[in-house]
C-alpha cells in the first residue's frame, strides 16, 4: 500500500506557472505507475498526465500537451507536475494517483489516491 500527499497548489494569474509535487510513503514507489488527475467544481475527475515506473514513459491529456510536464524522482519518492501557461479553465483540485500494474489516463485503473491540492488560475 502507498500513501500520497500532494503539495504546491495555489492561486496564480493566467499565463503563470505552478509545480505540483506528490510525495509517496513506503519503499516501493518505483514499482507504481503514477498519474495526475483534476476535478473542477461540478465536473467529473479527468486525467491530466501519467508516467511509467522508471519515468521513461509519459502520457498526456490533450488539455495538458505542450503546457504540462510530468516527471518523477524515485530516490525522493516524489512525482511532479510542472504546469506552464496556465489558463482559468485549469482551475481544479489536482490529485495524484498510483497503480502497480498500469500508468495510463483512466482513473478507474488507479488504486491509490491523494487528498488533492487546489489550483486556482485567475483571469
N, C-alpha and C positions, 0 to 999 in steps of 0.2 A: 504494500500500500504506500501511497505517496501523498503528502500534504503540500498544497500550493498556496503561496501568498503573493498577490500582485502589489505593485507599487509604481509610482511615477505619474499617476494621473493628475489632472488639474485643469485650470482654466487657461486657455490660450487664444490669441486672436487668429482669425483666419489667415492662412499663409505661414503660420508658425509651425514649430516642431515640438514634439514630446518623445521621450524614450521611456517606454514601459518596461518593467522588469518583473519576472515571476521566479521566486525562489522556491525550490523544492526541498523537501526533507528527505532523509534517507541516503543510502549509499548506492542506489541502483538507478540514479537519474538517467544515466547514459543508455539504459535499456528501454526508455519510454520515448515514443514519438510525442511531439508536443504541438499544440495548436493555440492560436489566439482567436477568440470569438468576441462578438459585441452584441449588445442589445439596447436599442433605443426605446424610449417610452412608447408603449402601445404597439410595439413591433416584436416579431419573433427574433430569437437569438440567431445570428448569422455568422458564418465563417469569415475570417479575415486572412489568416495565413497558417501554414503548418510547416514543420521541419522534422527531418528524419533523425534517427537516433544519433548518428555521427555529426549531423549538421551539413552533410554534403548535399542533401536534397531539400528543396523548398517548394512550396506551392502557395499561390496567392489567389484570393478572390479578385474578380475584375475591378472592384472598387478600390483595391489596395495596390494593384500593379502600377509600378513606376513611382509610387509615393512612399510605400511602407517597405521595411526590410525586417525579416525575422532572422534571428541568429541565436546561438546558444553557446554557453561555456560550461562544458561538462565538469571541469575542475571546480567550478563555483556552484554547480547545481542550479544554474540560472538560465532562463530563456528570455530574450529581449524582443521588443517590437519598437523599432525606430520609425516614427511617423513624421513625415515631412509634408509641406504644402497642405496643411490641414484645412478642412472645409467645415462649415457649420453642420453639414449632414454627417460628419464623422462623430458628432456628439452622441455618446452612448456610455454604458458601463462595459468595460472591457474585461474579459475573462480569459485566463489561460486554462488549458486542459491537457491531460496526459493519458496516453494509452499504450499498452505493452505491445500490441500487435500491428498497429497502423499509425499513419501520420497523414491523414487525408483531411478534407474540408467538410466532412459530415459529422455534425455534432453528436449524432446518436452512436458514433463509434468510440466516443471518449468516455472513459470510466471515472476519471477523477477531475474535479473542478475546484478552482479557487473561488474566493468570495467576490472578486471583482474590484475594479478601480474606475472611478468616474473620470471621464474625459469630456470637457465642455469646450466647444470652439465657438467663439463669439464672432459675429459678422462686423 
